Amino acid sequence: MGPLFWEKKEKRPYARLIPFIGFFALLGIWDCLARFSGWSRQVFPGPLEVLMSMGELVANGMLVKHTVASLFRVTVGFYLAAVLGIPLGIILGMSKNTRLLINPLIQFLRPISPLAWIPLAMLWFGIGDPPAIFLIFLSSFFPLAVSTTIAVEGINPTYFYVAANFNFSRSEVITKLIIPAIIPEVVTALRMTVTISWLVVVAAEMIAVQSGLGFLILDSRNALRMDYVMDGMIVIGVVGLTLDHLMRQLGSIDAASWRQISH
């Protein structure tokens, strides 16, 4: 059977330009609003002013400094959540008794917004990186643990019967069966949680730390530098797109399609 009509269109050269149309339209609307809305350029700067101020932030090193600080916190908190949340999800998925014991606690804590923990995080860890990392950890840990648990529970029981026939040990069941089987779901969960982590770190930096993109936006607002505020927002969007792209690339590895191939 030949490729579908819309599949043919996606292969045309100009198809790669389509995603940029929305950005160009947004720039045009933004410029028109800045020119004709009646607001002063200090309150609502146009694209040119924001671009020039971004050059200033890059030249003095502030933009790089704050971006690196935010990425550091997200990386540490996100990796801690993955290192602890995914193994816990595997354990909960394999053991019904453990799941009955721990899952209600997870389901109780999971709906609580990470931002609701800010007062406690500041009280426990003070001001600096630890409270922000703690909040990022919370935002990622529970979704990863729950998604991994569901993925393990969804594995076809036939695979476990086959593993038993081959006398697999528990460690072999985990490394040769469970982990390869849950990779697609775990990668999807990682993609969602890294975006949540990026949102949380910006909010946390507005309150609990003295650096990062969230702090840059808050400090710029207090100084009435709306162009710097928009610069921070643009960088947040660009970094968010980059992180999402990296996670999508992770989902394209051969191991991520193990279960689909095995079917």
C-alpha positions in Angstrom: 0.0 0.0 0.0 1.4 3.4 -1.0 1.9 6.3 1.5 -1.1 8.3 2.5 -1.9 11.7 1.1 -0.8 13.6 4.1 2.4 11.6 4.4 3.3 12.6 0.8 2.8 16.3 1.7 5.0 16.1 4.8 7.9 15.1 2.5 7.7 18.2 0.4 10.6 20.6 0.9 8.5 23.5 2.2 6.9 21.3 4.9 9.9 22.0 7.2 9.1 25.7 7.1 5.5 25.3 8.2 6.3 25.2 12.0 8.0 28.6 11.7 4.9 30.3 10.2 3.3 30.6 13.6 6.4 32.2 15.1 6.6 34.8 12.3 2.9 35.5 12.7 3.4 36.0 16.5 6.3 38.4 15.8 4.2 40.4 13.4 1.3 40.6 15.9 3.7 41.5 18.7 5.3 44.3 16.7 1.9 45.8 15.7 0.7 45.8 19.3 3.9 47.5 20.5 3.5 50.2 17.8 -0.2 50.9 17.9 -1.5 49.7 21.3 -0.8 53.0 23.0 1.4 51.5 25.7 4.8 52.9 26.2 7.8 50.9 24.9 8.9 50.7 28.6 5.7 48.8 29.5 5.4 46.8 26.3 8.6 46.8 24.3 8.7 45.6 20.7 10.7 42.8 19.2 13.6 45.1 18.2 14.0 46.5 21.7 13.8 43.0 23.2 16.4 41.7 20.8 18.8 44.6 21.6 18.4 44.1 25.3 19.1 40.4 24.9 22.3 41.4 23.2 23.1 43.4 26.4 22.4 40.5 28.7 24.5 38.1 26.6 27.4 40.6 26.4 27.5 41.2 30.2 27.1 37.4 30.9 24.0 37.7 32.9 21.8 35.7 30.6 24.2 32.8 30.4 24.8 32.9 34.1 21.0 32.7 35.0 20.3 30.0 32.3 23.1 27.8 33.5 21.9 28.1 37.1 18.4 27.1 36.1 19.6 24.2 34.0 21.8 23.0 36.9 18.9 22.8 39.3 16.6 21.1 36.8 19.3 18.5 35.9 20.1 17.6 39.6 16.4 17.5 40.7 15.3 15.6 37.5 18.1 13.0 37.7 17.4 12.4 41.4 13.7 11.9 40.7 14.6 9.4 37.8 17.1 7.5 39.9 14.7 7.0 42.8 11.3 7.1 41.1 11.8 4.6 38.3 13.2 1.8 40.5 10.4 2.4 43.0 7.9 2.1 40.2 9.5 -1.2 39.1 9.3 -2.5 42.7 5.6 -1.4 43.1 4.7 -2.9 39.7 6.3 -6.3 40.6 5.1 -6.6 44.2 1.4 -6.3 44.9 1.8 -6.2 48.7 4.4 -3.4 48.4 2.0 -1.5 46.0 -0.9 -1.9 48.5 1.3 -0.4 51.2 3.0 2.5 49.4 0.7 3.4 46.6 -2.0 5.1 48.7 0.7 7.4 50.2 1.9 8.3 46.7 -1.6 8.9 45.5 -2.1 11.2 48.5 1.0 13.3 47.9 1.0 13.3 44.1 -1.9 15.9 43.6 -0.2 18.4 46.0 1.4 21.1 43.8 5.1 21.4 44.2 4.6 25.1 44.7 2.6 24.4 47.8 5.9 23.0 49.3 7.7 26.3 48.9 7.2 27.5 52.5 8.4 24.2 53.9 11.3 23.9 51.4 12.5 27.4 52.4 12.2 26.5 56.1 14.0 23.2 55.7 16.7 24.1 53.2 17.0 27.9 53.5 17.7 30.1 50.4 19.7 28.7 47.5 19.8 25.7 45.3 18.6 23.0 47.7 14.9 24.2 48.0 14.6 24.6 44.2 16.1 21.2 43.6 13.8 19.7 46.2 10.8 21.2 44.4 11.9 19.9 41.1 12.5 16.5 42.6 8.9 16.5 43.9 7.5 17.6 40.6 9.2 14.7 38.7 9.3 11.9 41.3 5.7 11.1 41.6 4.8 11.1 37.9 7.8 8.9 37.1 7.0 6.4 39.9 3.3 6.2 38.9 4.0 5.9 35.2 6.7 3.2 35.8 4.3 1.2 38.0 1.6 1.3 35.4 4.1 0.3 32.7 5.3 -2.7 34.7 1.7 -3.8 35.4 0.9 -3.6 31.7 3.6 -6.1 30.6 2.1 -9.1 28.9 2.1 -12.0 31.5 3.3 -14.4 28.8 6.8 -12.8 29.0 7.0 -13.7 32.6 5.9 -17.3 31.9 8.6 -17.6 29.3 11.2 -16.2 31.7 10.1 -18.7 34.3 10.6 -21.5 31.8 14.1 -20.3 31.2 14.7 -20.1 34.9 15.5 -16.4 34.9 16.6 -15.0 38.3 14.8 -12.0 39.7 17.7 -9.7 38.5 17.5 -11.2 35.0 13.8 -10.7 34.9 14.3 -7.0 35.8 17.3 -6.4 33.4 16.3 -8.5 30.5 12.5 -8.3 30.5 11.0 -5.5 32.6 13.4 -2.7 31.8 13.4 -3.2 28.0 9.6 -3.6 28.1 8.9 -0.4 30.0 11.3 1.9 28.1 8.6 3.4 25.7 6.3 4.4 28.6 9.2 5.6 30.8 10.6 7.8 27.9 7.2 9.3 27.5 7.0 10.0 31.3 10.5 11.5 31.2 9.5 13.8 28.4 6.5 15.1 30.3 8.2 15.4 33.6 11.2 17.3 32.3 8.8 20.0 31.0 7.1 20.1 34.4 10.5 20.4 36.1 11.4 23.4 33.8 8.1 25.1 34.8 8.6 24.5 38.5 12.2 25.7 38.6 11.2 29.1 37.1 8.5 29.5 39.7 10.8 28.4 42.6 13.5 30.8 41.5 11.1 33.7 41.9 10.8 33.0 45.6 13.6 30.8 47.0 16.8 31.7 45.2 18.9 34.6 44.0 19.8 33.4 40.5 18.2 31.7 37.5 15.8 32.7 34.9 12.9 33.0 37.3 14.9 35.4 39.5 16.0 37.4 36.4 12.3 37.9 35.4 11.3 38.9 38.9 14.3 41.2 39.4 13.7 42.8 36.0 10.1 43.4 36.8 11.0 45.2 40.0 13.5 47.3 38.0 10.7 48.0 35.4 12.8 46.4 32.7 10.1 44.7 30.8 12.5 44.0 27.9 14.6 41.9 30.2 11.5 40.1 31.4 10.6 39.2 27.9 14.2 38.1 27.2 13.9 35.7 30.2 10.6 34.4 28.8 12.0 33.8 25.4 15.0 31.9 26.8 12.6 29.8 28.9 10.7 28.9 25.8 13.8 28.1 23.7 15.2 25.9 26.5 11.9 24.2 26.9 11.7 23.4 23.2 15.3 22.1 23.3 14.6 19.8 26.3 11.5 18.4 24.6 13.5 17.8 21.4 16.2 15.9 23.3 13.6 13.7 25.1 11.9 13.0 21.7 15.3 11.9 20.4 15.7 9.6 23.3 12.3 8.1 22.4 13.5 7.3 18.9 16.3 4.8 20.0 15.8 1.2 19.1 15.2 0.0 22.6 12.2 2.4 23.0 10.3 0.3 20.4 11.1 -3.0 22.0 7.5 -3.8 23.0 6.0 -2.8 19.7 8.5 -4.9 17.8 7.9 -7.9 20.1 4.2 -7.7 19.3 
